[in-house]
Amino acid sequence: MTLLFALACTQDPIVVGAKPFSEQRILGEALRTLLAHDGERVAPLSVCEDTWDCQHRLQSGELDLAVEYTGTGLALLSTEEYGTDLERLRAAYGPLDVVWLEPLGFDNGYEVLVPDWRAVTESLATISDLSQAGPVRLAVPPEFVRRPVDGLSPMSRRYGMQLEEPILIADVGERLAAVVEGRADAAIGYTTDGALGATALVPLEDDLGFFPAYEAVPVANADRLDAHPSIARAADRLAGELDDRGMQALNHQVDVAGYAPNVVARRWLREEGHVEGPGLELSAPAGLVVDPTDGLEAQVEPARAALRDALPDQPVRLVEGDPVEALASGEARVAVMGAERFFVRTRAGKVERREELIAEAVVGTRLVHLLRPRGATGEPATIGTVGSESGAAQVAALAWPQAEVVGRAGVEELLADVASGDPDAGLVLMEAGDPRLTDAVTAELELVPVVAPRNTDLAWLRPARILAGTLPGQTGSVDTVSVQVLVASASRPSGAMLSAGPVAALPSNPRPLDREAAGALVEALATAELPDPVLPRAAATVPTVEEDHRLLDTALNVLVLAFLIALVRLAFGSITPVEEGDRGAV
Amino acid sequence: MRLDLFRVATPICAIVALIGILAPDLLTSAAQWITGTSFRALDWFFIASVSGFLIFSLALALGPWGGLKLGKPEDEPEFSTLSWLSMLFSAGMGAGLLFWGAAEPILHFADPPVGPGGTPEAARNAMVITTFHWGLQAWAVYAVGALVLAFFAFRRGTPYLAGGPIRAAYSGRWVEPVAWAADLVAVLAVAFGVAGSMGMGVLQLHTGLNVVAGVPMDSTLVAVAILVVLVGAYMLSATTSLDKGIRILSNVNMALAIGLMAFLFVVGDTSFLLRSFVQAVGDYLTGLAPRSLTLFPYSDNSAWLEGWTLTYFIWWIAWAPFVGIFIARISKGRTIREFVLAVLFAPTLFSLLWFAVFGGTALHEELYGMGGVADLVRQDVTTALFALLERVPMTLALDVICLVLIFIFLVTSADSATYVLGMLTTKGSLDPPTRRKVAWGITLGAMGAALLLSGNVRAVQAVAISGAIPFTFVLLLQCVALIRVLREEGRS
């Protein structure tokens, strides 16, 4: 009895494996959760390099359980024929000590994806259509090139597709992005891909029926399956529980919303009643704040993607509002905003820099377009901007302190009002040639030059030029100033006590990014331009002169040593008799 | 003529709380400058002092003075040994162990000082590091602080003021100003320490209520409402003669905490927990000497050491005036040997067991279970306890029990804080006027509200820790005071 008990305790934990993509991780975590719920000890999810690695480790007993796809399973076995016959799979894998259990219910096959505009303009509907459209630049997962039966070369042979050098990208999201950005003509995707709904890509029909079905099936090591009946129980509970759309929705929660696979898996199991108990969710998604009147929509998506890289497994939520306030309250971890928001005009009229924010990276540059009715002279007394709290309004307030700043709802309304003389001038903060401005500007208005201020407080307004012809009817180039668009976050506290340890672990507002996350954010944004040196930047990115503490430190050390020497003298020196009255009762 | 401590201490508390609301950054950066400078220049001094307290207390216990009684020769202990030990635990553990019990091992597991996180090796080290922070060193600080006060109070009739032993043992013109400064530092350390732990406790209660009842997480109103109930509860007991009730409540709470630990121990992987306990004891004992004096002078790990180890050590020093008075008061009639050995080893062993169960359960969940606790803790440390309880049966009942536990711990510790602060600011009167206790109760409540409204518990903890740095010197002076009277007694 005691021996049995000891044996049960020292048994190895069950190892669940997954290939390196979200769907596999979610399913692996779901299986682990069910096993743990059944009282088994389970090891952390073991992520394989690829299909071969997974199969090899399953056969060797290094992995106990994984999820494999029928089409893949057959493709691995033979180089001539494939199909989806589960019985044939079971027979073929029996000698390898791998058992195929019951299918989960969905089919995650390969598909060829093209941009929706190409599908429409070139009427591409099938893979055959694409093959006839000329040589194809195909973005593929590295594994697809190696697959002998259902991979790249058999597919191109079957369809007679002419291929350029394939672009190997392991990450699904990046692969799809390559097509959206035009670096590839088409990409190999998966039918249950969670990111698919969010991109402008459409799948092409496999009109020659090249791809087999890829039904997801839990596969287990035969010996361990016999030793642990809970493995079969866990797998059976998921049999038939997920259809294509269900799986796609779960993938979407990881790939797009940004939740960790284990969170998604556990939430799904709880909702479906497979495990009970209240679910403790991740406290709050990390906020990304942008002021909707700033017109920075184009910069938000890259920033969101970068923030997701910086805070893996944490969902990201878009917050609309004042970036400075949202960062200060901790509602947002990161903001997309112009350099102007780093500055504030004090009551005394001085321009001061906010120190509670830091500029992490530059994501764009916008130009000040100051528009007035043709022939208007003198300093403008009123300047109109889109929104009264927008970045443009702040630029106007900081750079034209004597003018009154008035807000308007949109560019067109603003320009119409400027044309009719109220306000005197309109300030539009946009990239050169932004269609939102070029389409709205009318012949009654002209760009007026803006002189870069000499004032060092306003050095972040950098000299720039709007070239001739940028706006309709603009004959010469016009000097103006430019303002950087930045990804900003709350400034990080310096010093040891606040960067590690029990005090640093306590919740606080604002919630700065830690050094590691900020590094990942900047790397993910991969911008060449650096934030203007007048902007507050993270200590790590600024070459600082190491402060010389030696004098202070030496003085403190000498004082403490003197104190210690005095202590020793007090302890072992002669004891002066204390007066009887002070002594109290002995 | 000495300045009335109360008239100096309360305005300081009020001003610091006000700065905490209006300019929390200023407060944290000032506190950071003080700790940063002292840690950078004097880390060796703090580490050596805390280890020195351990050696000093052991030397007293095992040396020739070990047989001396804390009291007159005929004094007998007031409490039975068992109830004395249990009071020791509850003085030292409080809400802190519930807050950090699962959180700290998990944080070290996820981000270890050396090597990669999330590995079995990191788990083993996490347990050692945590027990090192909560082990003998912490209790050596308390033991020294309490022993000096008890010895002077029971043998010399000195009041329980931090400056008391200094006044009694030294002579010279420097004594009175230094003693007065020591009194003030002690008052501020107690006030800020308790306010900070109230803030932490309220945040944890808030998270717990969110888990149990779904109250909104981002509402300051809820946090303030919790604080108001808390202040109401301890004010009630401070102003009425509910003292006895509070004492019973405190014992019940202790039993509940032990029951909770026992439950986790039984429903969890018991043999794993026992193994991790034995392993932690072994690693702790073998690593104690080298770890006690590790300063990383030749590598770049000083930020970790300052952030964790030094901060914890100073934290214990900040609590020494408070816990010291409590322990001193219940220890009349014990010999020095008995006192030191009990105060050092019993709570340390209990802490080891506590962290082995709470931390061990959390680590087991990470290594062999569903995982995901570390992610939660890294995002919000207040979720640690509830994330852990979610993984064991009867979650809801346990959550509620924990909420009750935390609440009562906070009430009892704030109740004693108003008493201790009242005492410290009335020249050590053992029966401070209710008016003064109320005044301190309100001050503590206002400080708690300030730091909740500003969302900056961190700022007050930083202030509490930086304010305790001078108390290290006070403790050292007290030790020497004790040596002097012991020598004197040995002569007579």
Interface residues (C-beta under 8 A of the other chain):
Chain A: C9 P13 E29 R32 T33 A36 H37 R41 V42 A43 P44 L45 A260 N262 V263 R266 G277 P278 G279 L280 L282 S283 A284 D313 Q314 S329 G330 E331 E355 E356 P493 S494 G495 A496 M497 L498 S499 A500 G501 P502 V503 A504 A505 L506 P507 S508 N509 H549 L552 D553 L556 N557 V560 F563 L567 L570 A571 I575 T576 V578 D582 R583 G584 A585 V586
Chain B: D25 T28 S29 A31 Q32 W33 T35 G36 T37 S38 F39 R40 A41 L42 F45 W100 A103 E104 L107 G118 R155 R156 G157 T158 R167 A168 A169 Y170 S171 M200 L203 V211 M217 D218 D269 S271 F272 S302 A303 W304 L305 E306 G307 W308 L310 T311 Y312 W315 E366 L367 Y368 G369 M370 G371 G372 D375 L376 Q379 D380 V381 T382 T383 F386 A387 E390 T395 L396 S454 G455 N456 V457 R458 A459 Q461 A462 I465 F473 L476 L477 V480 I483 R484 R487 E488
